[in-house]
Amino acid sequence: MDEAPRAAIKTFGCKLNQYESEQIREDFEALGFRAVGFEEPAEVYLINSCTVTHRTDRDTRRLARQARLRAPEAMVIVTGCYAEMQAEAVDRLGVVDLVAPNDRKAELAQAAMDWLAQRGRLCVPSEAMRDPGRLVSRFPENTRAFVKVQTGCDANCAYCTITQARGPSRSVPPEIALRQTDLLAQAGHPEVVFVGIHLGAYGRDLPEAADLDELVRRACALPSLQRLRLSSIEPREVSSDLVAMVRAGGRALEPRHAPCAGKLCRHLHIPLQSGCDATLARMGRPYTAAFYRELIERIHACEPLVGIGADVLVGFPGETEEEFAETFAFVRALPLSYLHVFTYSERPGTRAAQMPDPVNPEVRKQRTHLLRELSREKAEAFAASAVGETLEVVVETPDDESGLLSGIADNYLRVHFEGPGDLRERGKLVRVAITEARGAEVLGTLLQ
């Protein structure tokens, strides 16, 4: 082959998958491949899959078939959680050359190189394992960069396959996580996001004393880091210390939280799933609605401009009209800024798949619609509450329709504003005075 072989990667699912896809992309580039878009001609098509819902499973199958039709001679690889949980189903598609579980991702670039040489099916050697110190140098398509600090989960919720797909909770040693954070910050990313499957469990499996709070403090102390954001964290793992550090993201309150001042984003995503105790118990969630309410109200009371998001799962087996109404009223009363609403999807191998009283699919859709409308109302109310405030914004891209610059504030609001030409380069961190709310987004004036 005279020209560099091309590799196209498509990622579904969580931010952890996005981080691992960047590792895979850099592995391909190190072997001489050129990364291209998934719709372009390529010698290798790789899908990093998710299996949270039937839809993500279907999307993986659809893209695998499309890749085979687009390039009959190319190598098609499926990895990720769908490949982990449903390897035989993926293989039965008849269009995939290699199905690789999560712990084989580090080997895929070399496997593709071997395939191009051999032009035949192959098996990934079982003895080769991921190097835990392998770092990502940059996220070329993103202003924000992801740092994998943890993977796996020990929670074993009734509806979830993550424990099976990702295994038990495992933490990245602090030195490696901090080295990765510093590397990405020095590469020019103005915002770094700590990601994991069970982020709040960070450090429990490490031989040395470590926890998420201490990792956050140490990361914020890095001179290269401009801004740190946390991905989803479970309710019982949001410590009082973490709340204080989030508050210190706007202003330092105690000497030990000083490194977080102006660096830790005033944004927490805290899964709820249901506002009904009976439903939470069937789900296997280890808290009550009252516990969750007290946590959210305490966070909001100490920092009203903090963005607080929540996951809600609709249509879980046995969810009656009364239980859904209880969840709806509970969510409506909370000072949340947005919701991620998921429609329950039966997952083989979970306890929930064997539970009686499944909710009619049409009823699930109706309830999903109601909660998404509630999410829109909450997002608009949160945007309105920011008028008159000053927010720090990472510039992402010009808005093609309005010509305004656009970016994300530390509290996760989308901000639009006018700015000079030199700010149209992505990745600038600027201060914007918010003057108007338009739906769930805000407009403002750039401050010098």
Stockholm file with secondary structure:
# STOCKHOLM 1.0

chainA/1-448         MDEAPRAAIKTFGCKLNQYESEQIREDFEALGFRAVGFEEPAEVYLINSCTVTHRTDRDTRRLARQARLRAPEAMVIVTGCYAEMQAEAVDRLGVVDLVAPNDRKAELAQAAMDWLAQRGRLCVPSEAMRDPGRLVSRFPENTRAFVKVQTGCDANCAYCTITQARGPSRSVPPEIALRQTDLLAQAGHPEVVFVGIHLGAYGRDLPEAADLDELVRRACALPSLQRLRLSSIEPREVSSDLVAMVRAGGRALEPRHAPCAGKLCRHLHIPLQSGCDATLARMGRPYTAAFYRELIERIHACEPLVGIGADVLVGFPGETEEEFAETFAFVRALPLSYLHVFTYSERPGTRAAQMPDPVNPEVRKQRTHLLRELSREKAEAFAASAVGETLEVVVETPDDESGLLSGIADNYLRVHFEGPGDLRERGKLVRVAITEARGAEVLGTLLQ
#=GR chainA/1-448 SS CCSCCEEEEEECSCHHHHHHHHHHHHHHHHTTCEEECTTSCCSEEEEEECCSSHHHHHHHHHHHHHHHHHCTTSEEEEEEHHHHHCHHHHHTTSCCSEECCGGGGGGHHHHHHHHHHHCSCCCCCTTCCCCTTCCCCCCTTCSEEEEECEECCSCCCTTCCHHHHHCSCEECCHHHHHHHHHHHHHTTCSEEEEECSSGGGTTTTSSSCCCHHHHHHHHHTCTTCCCEEECCCCGGGCCHHHHHHHHHTTSCCSGGGGGGTTTBCSEEECCCBCSCHHHHHHHTCSSCHHHHHHHHHHHHHHCTTCEEEEEEEESCTTCCHHHHHHHHHHHHHSCCSEEEEEECCCCTTSSGGGCSSCCCHHHHHHHHHHHHHHHHHHHHHHHHHTTTCEEEEEEEEECTTTCCEEEEETTSCEEEEECCGGGGSTTCEEEEEEEEEETTEEEEEEEC
#=GC SS_cons         CCSCCEEEEEECSCHHHHHHHHHHHHHHHHTTCEEECTTSCCSEEEEEECCSSHHHHHHHHHHHHHHHHHCTTSEEEEEEHHHHHCHHHHHTTSCCSEECCGGGGGGHHHHHHHHHHHCSCCCCCTTCCCCTTCCCCCCTTCSEEEEECEECCSCCCTTCCHHHHHCSCEECCHHHHHHHHHHHHHTTCSEEEEECSSGGGTTTTSSSCCCHHHHHHHHHTCTTCCCEEECCCCGGGCCHHHHHHHHHTTSCCSGGGGGGTTTBCSEEECCCBCSCHHHHHHHTCSSCHHHHHHHHHHHHHHCTTCEEEEEEEESCTTCCHHHHHHHHHHHHHSCCSEEEEEECCCCTTSSGGGCSSCCCHHHHHHHHHHHHHHHHHHHHHHHHHTTTCEEEEEEEEECTTTCCEEEEETTSCEEEEECCGGGGSTTCEEEEEEEEEETTEEEEEEEC
//
